[in-house]
């Protein structure tokens, strides 16, 4: 269709410092270092996408995404923006992997396609805005007293669930959770994320058993993702339900985990799945297997997190949302997008498409390239 032909493609580096270091078992994070993709069609439609690459998870950085995006631009320019599956296949043809930057292009293409259809993105994905989305709030890894203070503050701010970064020694992690429970009480929803920090199955099982008394909803990625064949043994021995995150990148990973009965929950992230096309395949597999699903992200701004929220409305099996990282930013470069309301409630935009874009002033200041 001539009006939906991709006429121009722009890439921007978007760096936003965090209010304070965000520490996980894989290391500290000081800033969001993201890449924004802007696609324009011959008919005047403009689509926005964003990725938040993570060196230790998807093997990408802001710099590599900026370069690889310049491989995609000439391959996609002149194509029909509505050919979503074909565009992803073309990116896969150009280069293997690189799921983060692929997700930014896929997001922008879906923004255009939903605008063209006159639908909010969640409706274009087959979903409805018929459930209340609420985000958890994450406690960064650190000394027990500081983690307790953060958890108490988040509880007082009304977040319905608190997620705690762990991944240290058994004694240290138990001390952290004991301190947090002493601060927030025994019943407030509490989740933990080891980010592979307990490494081996035997050690993870020991930690999970030691945490059993603290009423933990679920634990994300307790062992090294390379050991996914051991995850079913962890699940069977753990008193706490297991959520696969780093070990679940695309639909092929999801299918393996389901076949292995490795976990009760899956965490879907657009930056792991290369975007919506494969993320929806994961969701369908998880729903068919009776798993509970979460949608999360890396350090996306409200643009990328709004895309994640649209995904969360596309499947009834998605029950948990982890959309808190934009609250850690020192500034907000996004116009439109979802809004944070009291109680961790996410208020979605209702116009066509993604409903979010990056402020032009931020784009003007950013390192950029155009095709």
N, C-alpha and C positions, 0 to 999 in steps of 0.2 A: 504494500500500500504506500503510494508516494508520500502521503502526509505523515506516515510513521517511520519513514526512513531516517536512520541516525545520521544527522548532518554534522554535528560537532561533539567532541568529547574533551572534557577538561579534568585534570587531576590536581589536587591541592593537598599539601601537607598541613595538618591541623594539630597543633600542640597546645595543650591546656594543662598548666600545673595543677596538682592536687593540693588540697588544703593542708594535708599532712601525709607523710609516707604511708602507703598501704602495703602491709607486709603479709606475705603468704609463705608457705614452706618452700616455694621455688625462688624466693627473694623479694626484696622491696621494690615497690613501684612509686615513682616520684611525680610522674606526669602521664597524661593520656597523649600518646604519640600516634595519631590516626591519619588515614588518608580518605579524602572526600572525592567522590566521582560525580561529575555533573554531565548528564547526557541531554542533548537537545535534538529534537526531530525537525524535519522539514516543515511540518505543520505547526510548529511553535510549542509543542509540549516539552517540558523540562522535568527530568527525573534526577533525584538526589539519592546517593548511596554513600555509606560510610563503613569502613572497617577499622578494627582496633587490633592490629597484629600483635602476636605474643611470641617472643623468641623461643621460650622454653616449652611452648605448647604446640603451636602450628609452624614453628620454624621460620617465621616471617617478622620483619620489622617495618617501620614506617618507610625506611629507605628502600628496602627490597620491594615493597608493595608499589612504591612510586615508580620504580624501574619496570617491574613486570607489567604494571598497568599500561606502560608505553608500548609493550608488545601487543597488548589486547586492542588498544585503540585503533590501529590501522586494520586489524582483522575484523573489527566490529563495525567500523564506520562504513556507511552505505547499506548495512543490513536492515531488515525490518525489525524495529524495536519490539514488535509483538511476538516475534518468534523466540520465546523465552527458552525453550528447551534447546533450540538450535544454537542460540548464542552461547549457552553454557557448554554445549558440545564443541563449539568452535574454540572457546577458551581452553577446554581440556585438550584439544588438538594442538594448540599453541604450546602449552606447557603442562606438565604433570604437577599435581598438588597445588600449592599456593592458594589454599581455600579461603584465606582471609581476603585478599584482593579480589578474588572471584566473587566473593559475597557482596562486595561494594558495587560491582557492576550489576550483579543479579538484582540487588535491591533497587538500584536506579531504574533498571528495565521494568521491574514490577511496578514501580511508582508510575512510570509512563503508561503501562498497560492498564492499570486501574483507573488512571485519569481518563484514558481513552474510552474505557467502558463506563465512565461516569459513576464509579463506585468507590467507597472507601476500600483501602487495600484489604482489610479483613474480609469484606464481602466478596471482593474479587477472588480471594483465596478459598471461598466457600463457607466462611464463618459468619457469625452474627455477634453483635455487641449485646449479648444476653447474659453475661456473667460479670460479676464485679472482680476486676483484677486488683490484687494488692501485692505490693512488693515487700520482701523481707528487708532487713538492714544488717550489714555485715560488720562484725567485730574483727579488727585486724590482729594479727599474731603479735604477742608481746607479753610482758609480765602480767601475772594474774590480777594484780590490783588495778592496773590500767584497763585491762580487758573487762573486769567487773564494772568499772566506772562507765565505760562506753556502753556496755549492755544495759545498765540501769538508765542511762540517758536515752537510749533508743526506746526502751520500754516506756519511759515517761513521755517521749515524743509521740507515742501511739502506734508504733510499728507492731503489727500483729504477730510477727515471727522474727526471731533473731538468729542469724547465721554466724557461726564462729569458726574462724580459721585456726586449724590445728596442724599437726604434722611434726611435732617434736618428740621427745622421749615420752614413755608411758607416764612416768611420774609427773613431768611438767604439764602434759596435756590434761591429766586428771586434776591437777591443782588448778589449772585454768578453768575447767568446767565446774569444779566445786566452788570456786570463788564466784563465778557468774551465777550459779544457782542460788548461792547465798544472797546475792544481790537482787535477783529478779523473782525469786520464789520458785516453787516446785512445778508449777503448771504452765507458765508462759511458754509458747511454742519455741523450741530450741533445736537447731540443726547444726551439724558440724561438717567441715570440709577439710580433708587432710591434704588435698592436692598432691596425692601420691607419696606423701611424706613418711608414711610408715613402711613403705617400700615392699617388704615381704609379707606373704600371707600369714605366716605364724605370728609375726610381730603385730600385724594389724588385728588379728583375732584376739590377742592378749589385750591390746588397748581397748578394743570395742567391748570386750567383756568387763573390763575395769570401768567403763563408762556406763554400763547397763543401768546402774542405780539412779542415773540423772535424768531419766525421761527424755531421751533424745529421739526426735522424729525420724531422722535418717542421717546417713553419713555419705558424703560424696567422695569418690575415688580414693579409697584407703591405701591402695598399693600401686606400684609402678605400672603404668599402662601396658608396658611390654609383657607383663605377667598376667594378662587378661584371662589366660587359661586357668589361673588359680583363683579367679574371682568367685567362681561358683562355690569353691570350698570356703571362702570367706563368708559368703552369703549364708551358707548352711550352718556355719558355726557362730555367726554373729547374732546377738540379741537385738541389734539395731539394724533396720532395713538399709540396704546398700543402693546407692545411686551411682551409675556410671556417668562420668563426665569426660575426662581426657581420653578414655578408651573408646568413646562413642563419637566418632567424627562424622561419618556419613551413614547411608542406609545399609551398606555392607557390614560396617562395624555393628550396627544395631541388630542386624539379622544374626550375626555370630553370637552376640551377647545373649540374645533371646534363645537361640538354640542351645547354648551352654547353660541356660538358667542361671546366669551370672549375677543378676541383680533384680530388684523389685521396681526400680525407678531408672529413668533415663533423663539426662540433662541435654537439651537441644540448644545449640548456639549457631546462629547464622554464620559466624566466622569459622566454625569448624566444618559446617556442612556445604560450604560454597554458596550459601544463599537459600532462598525459599524453596526452590525446586526439589532439592534433596532433603531439606528440613521437613517438608510435608511427607515425604516418603518415610522418614524416620517416625514421624507422628502416627502414620497409618499402621506401620509395623507394631509400634508400641501399643496402640489402642487395640489391635487385633489380638495381641498377646496378653492383654489385661494388665499392662504395666501402668503405673502412674508416671506422668511426664512433667518435667519442668522446662521452662524456657529461661535462659540466662544470657549472659554476654561477658565481654571482657571489660575494656574501659571506654566503651562507646559514649558519645554525647547523647543528648536526648533524641537526636536524629536516629542513630542506630538503635537505641532502645525503643523508640516508637515503632520502628520496624519489627522488633522482637515482640512488642505488645500486640501488633496486628497478627503475628503468627500465633500468639497465645490464644487469640479469639477464634482461631481456625479449626481447633480440635477439642472435643469434649473431654479427651483424656488428659489435657494440659491443666493441671491443678495448681502448680506452684510457679511463681514469678520471682526472678532475681534481677531486679531492675534498679539497683540502688546507686551504682557508681557515678552517675551524673551529679548526685548530691554531694560527692566528694570533690567536685571541680571548684577551682577558684573563680571561674566565670562560666557563663552559659552562652555559647555561640549560636544557639538554635532559635529560629523563629517558627512559631506554630508548634506542632508536636504534642505529645501527651503532657498532662500537668499532674504534679504531685498534689494530692489532697490529704486532709487529716486522716490518720489511721492507715497510712501507707496506700491509700486508694489511688489508682491510676485512672485519670479522666482522659478518654480518648478523643482525638479530633474526629469530626464526622463528615468532612468534605471528601471529595474524590482523591484517590491516590494515597500516598504516604501521609500527607498533611504536615510535613515538616521540611524545613530547608535551612541552610546555613546562612547567617547574616552576611550580606555582601561586603560589609566592612572587614569581616574576618577573612573572607576570600581574597580581598584586595591585598591584604598584608601577608598572605601565605605564599610560600614557594609554590610555583604552579607551572603547568605545561598544558598546551592546547593543541588539538588536532582538528 
